[in-house]
Amino acid sequence: MVFRILLLLFIVISISFTYSAVTGDVCAIIASSISDASQVFRPGSSQYALDLEHFALSAEQNSSCSVEPGSAQDVSTILQILGNTRTKFAVIKSGGHDLNPKFSSTPGVQISMARFNQLQFDAQASTVEVGSGMIWDDVYEQLQAYNVSVVGARTTGIGIGGYIVAGGGYSYKTNQHGLASDNVVAMEVVLPDGEIKTVVGSRLVDRDLFFALRGGGNNFGVVTKFTLKTYPQTEVWGRSIIYSGTEFASVSAAVLNYTSNNKDIKTGIQCTFATLQGQDIIMANLFYDAPAPAPGIFDSFLLIPSISSDIGARSYLSLIQSANTNLTAGVRGIYNTISHTAVTMNLVESMQNQSSFYGSMLQSNSLLLNGYVIEPFLPEAYHHGDTDTAYPPNRNENIHPMNIYYAWTSESSDSIMLDAARQTAASLQQIASSNGILASAKYPNYAIFGTPIGDLYGENADRLHHIKNLVDPFNVMGLTGGFKFE
Ligand SMILES: Cc1cc2nc3c(=O)[nH]c(=O)nc-3n(C[C@H](O)[C@H](O)[C@H](O)COP(=O)(O)OP(=O)(O)OC[C@H]3O[C@@H](n4cnc5c(N)ncnc54)[C@H](O)[C@@H]3O)c2cc1C
């Protein structure tokens, strides 16, 4: 017994010694082991700065170095080095839009997928192969030439990698075609032991990995390529209307009218109740997948007097790129969420009240903006996939994910804002529960760090644990940040 304890102690001491002694050298080991397609960047270089850049400043950290692998083989080499040296905090970054600190940043080795930026359209199969380091804007732009598009993000700058792998991806086309993850046909992935594998959705033998990689987070390897379904794309109609907070009664009535009556799967809306520098404002994002909406469908929004309106027929790319989300890029930020199964006036009023309450309370703590986004989907949204996915765990529940966003400037306010984001979600959760509309699973891409795995994956959590243990017995992916199955 004493011998065992001494042995364990010896192992722990040697691992921590190896870790601290080796961190700096790992960058050199990687640099000398990868091919010319890939490169390591050191602090001070402009590429290093780009590789570390995130949407939210609070999600960034300085790393020992960054590495841009240019081939799946080099991702494999890098993962093996990191695993063997137990170099902690090696993290993957695709679009860098995860707001949770340490989920895609690290003091160790920052892996940037930026060189996985190739796109190949297959007109016959109606699919496109895309590199996991691309942002959705690039995919939409390159597919314009073929008059097709894919199910992807609703705003500019979002990475394909995190959007699909870390949550599944809600889109303006979700009512029509499901989550982005429902539209994945195959993936190329580097497993935690370095094996490069093509996982095909229609192959029974790949079923577990295909399930886990779509929404289960970065726990099962590094995805290098996705094959996605494409759909014919015409011009679309929509974008944003901004109203004064004084129009709350009309806008909330319009939201309820839409959620009660709309059955048209070509629609998508997001309605944000926000406080911007102390002022209550409301923003409606409207979408219709044709150059003009079906008559009357959005009239209740269009008839309300607005501060500004940017609605009209345009390309899908233009719709995505004219989103005003980059107004808060580069400041500090956090998301949190609850999920609900229906929209009640009580819930909408509570969102507005929470926004106003915290908006005025946190003014002196450098709050720029808080936003409470209602994102209603039709039940059809959850019945498009051919195979099951890590998220959502229950497709018979009509989940509406609510996005709660706080943006602020001062680092000294971090803990205040994180507390507020947690408290406000808890209050809304209680209200949804008392209204009988609380859904069982939270959307992982909106959930704040520390959210229990069971709250995200429900009855899928055990299966995901099991797959994780099979695929990654040495817990290489545990060296990265993110929601973990450990
Ligand atoms: C302004 C804004 C708008 C948004 N709009 C939407 C929206 O319309 N719909 C929606 O569903 N979500 C939306 N989100 C949430 C978004 O989907 C998540 O933040 C998502 O994780 C971002 O992906 P990324 O690749 O940019 O992030 P990153 O920060 O690069 O990565 C996020 C996570 O995924 C992991 N990861 C990244 N690439 C890979 C890979 N290749 N293999 C394995 N793991 C990987 C990372 O390690 C990290 O844990 C939005 C977020 C922001 C900030």
The ligand as an SDF file (V2000), in Angstrom:
LIG
                    3D

 53 58  0  0  0  0  0  0  0  0999 V2000
  -22.0030   37.1190  -32.7390 C   0  0  0  0  0  0  0  0  0  0  0  0
  -22.3660   35.6690  -32.5990 C   0  0  0  0  0  0  0  0  0  0  0  0
  -23.3930   35.1610  -33.3880 C   0  0  0  0  0  0  0  0  0  0  0  0
  -23.7640   33.8070  -33.2860 C   0  0  0  0  0  0  0  0  0  0  0  0
  -24.7680   33.3180  -34.0720 N   0  0  0  0  0  0  0  0  0  0  0  0
  -25.1290   32.0160  -33.9760 C   0  0  0  0  0  0  0  0  0  0  0  0
  -26.1650   31.4500  -34.7880 C   0  0  0  0  0  0  0  0  0  0  0  0
  -26.7350   32.1030  -35.6580 O   0  0  0  0  0  0  0  0  0  0  0  0
  -26.5100   30.1500  -34.5810 N   0  0  0  0  0  0  0  0  0  0  0  0
  -25.8840   29.3640  -33.6560 C   0  0  0  0  0  0  0  0  0  0  0  0
  -26.2290   28.1920  -33.5390 O   0  0  0  0  0  0  0  0  0  0  0  0
  -24.8730   29.8520  -32.9050 N   0  0  0  0  0  0  0  0  0  0  0  0
  -24.4920   31.1450  -33.0290 C   0  0  0  0  0  0  0  0  0  0  0  0
  -23.4750   31.6370  -32.2370 N   0  0  0  0  0  0  0  0  0  0  0  0
  -22.7880   30.7190  -31.3090 C   0  0  0  0  0  0  0  0  0  0  0  0
  -21.6920   29.9700  -32.0620 C   0  0  0  0  0  0  0  0  0  0  0  0
  -22.2770   28.9270  -32.8060 O   0  0  0  0  0  0  0  0  0  0  0  0
  -20.6610   29.3460  -31.1200 C   0  0  0  0  0  0  0  0  0  0  0  0
  -20.0120   30.3370  -30.4150 O   0  0  0  0  0  0  0  0  0  0  0  0
  -19.6680   28.4590  -31.8860 C   0  0  0  0  0  0  0  0  0  0  0  0
  -19.0100   27.6060  -30.9990 O   0  0  0  0  0  0  0  0  0  0  0  0
  -18.6930   29.3010  -32.6480 C   0  0  0  0  0  0  0  0  0  0  0  0
  -17.9000   28.5070  -33.4850 O   0  0  0  0  0  0  0  0  0  0  0  0
  -16.4250   29.0010  -33.8610 P   0  0  0  0  0  0  0  0  0  0  0  0
  -15.8150   27.9650  -34.7060 O   0  0  0  0  0  0  0  0  0  0  0  0
  -16.4980   30.4070  -34.3500 O   0  0  0  0  0  0  0  0  0  0  0  0
  -15.8000   29.0390  -32.3990 O   0  0  0  0  0  0  0  0  0  0  0  0
  -14.3940   28.6550  -31.7730 P   0  0  0  0  0  0  0  0  0  0  0  0
  -14.2820   29.5980  -30.6080 O   0  0  0  0  0  0  0  0  0  0  0  0
  -13.3050   28.6410  -32.7540 O   0  0  0  0  0  0  0  0  0  0  0  0
  -14.6560   27.1740  -31.2660 O   0  0  0  0  0  0  0  0  0  0  0  0
  -15.7170   26.8640  -30.3990 C   0  0  0  0  0  0  0  0  0  0  0  0
  -15.5370   25.4790  -29.7840 C   0  0  0  0  0  0  0  0  0  0  0  0
  -15.5320   24.4810  -30.7890 O   0  0  0  0  0  0  0  0  0  0  0  0
  -14.3270   23.7350  -30.7700 C   0  0  0  0  0  0  0  0  0  0  0  0
  -13.9160   23.5370  -32.1490 N   0  0  0  0  0  0  0  0  0  0  0  0
  -13.7390   24.5080  -33.0800 C   0  0  0  0  0  0  0  0  0  0  0  0
  -13.3560   23.9690  -34.2310 N   0  0  0  0  0  0  0  0  0  0  0  0
  -13.2880   22.6400  -34.0400 C   0  0  0  0  0  0  0  0  0  0  0  0
  -12.9350   21.5530  -34.8830 C   0  0  0  0  0  0  0  0  0  0  0  0
  -12.5730   21.7470  -36.1370 N   0  0  0  0  0  0  0  0  0  0  0  0
  -12.9370   20.2920  -34.3560 N   0  0  0  0  0  0  0  0  0  0  0  0
  -13.3050   20.0920  -33.0650 C   0  0  0  0  0  0  0  0  0  0  0  0
  -13.6470   21.1040  -32.2300 N   0  0  0  0  0  0  0  0  0  0  0  0
  -13.6480   22.3610  -32.7090 C   0  0  0  0  0  0  0  0  0  0  0  0
  -13.3420   24.6110  -30.0040 C   0  0  0  0  0  0  0  0  0  0  0  0
  -12.3240   23.8770  -29.3860 O   0  0  0  0  0  0  0  0  0  0  0  0
  -14.2330   25.3060  -29.0100 C   0  0  0  0  0  0  0  0  0  0  0  0
  -14.4620   24.4710  -27.8970 O   0  0  0  0  0  0  0  0  0  0  0  0
  -23.0740   32.9730  -32.3540 C   0  0  0  0  0  0  0  0  0  0  0  0
  -22.0300   33.4970  -31.5740 C   0  0  0  0  0  0  0  0  0  0  0  0
  -21.6760   34.8210  -31.6940 C   0  0  0  0  0  0  0  0  0  0  0  0
  -20.5780   35.3660  -30.8350 C   0  0  0  0  0  0  0  0  0  0  0  0
  1  2  1  0
  2  3  1  0
  2 52  2  0
  3  4  2  0
  4  5  1  0
  4 50  1  0
  5  6  2  0
  6  7  1  0
  6 13  1  0
  7  8  2  0
  7  9  1  0
  9 10  1  0
 10 11  2  0
 10 12  1  0
 12 13  2  0
 13 14  1  0
 14 15  1  0
 14 50  1  0
 15 16  1  0
 16 17  1  0
 16 18  1  0
 18 19  1  0
 18 20  1  0
 20 21  1  0
 20 22  1  0
 22 23  1  0
 23 24  1  0
 24 25  2  0
 24 26  1  0
 24 27  1  0
 27 28  1  0
 28 29  2  0
 28 30  1  0
 28 31  1  0
 31 32  1  0
 32 33  1  0
 33 34  1  0
 33 48  1  0
 34 35  1  0
 35 36  1  0
 35 46  1  0
 36 37  1  0
 36 45  1  0
 37 38  2  0
 38 39  1  0
 39 40  1  0
 39 45  2  0
 40 41  1  0
 40 42  2  0
 42 43  1  0
 43 44  2  0
 44 45  1  0
 46 47  1  0
 46 48  1  0
 48 49  1  0
 50 51  2  0
 51 52  1  0
 52 53  1  0
M  END
$$$$
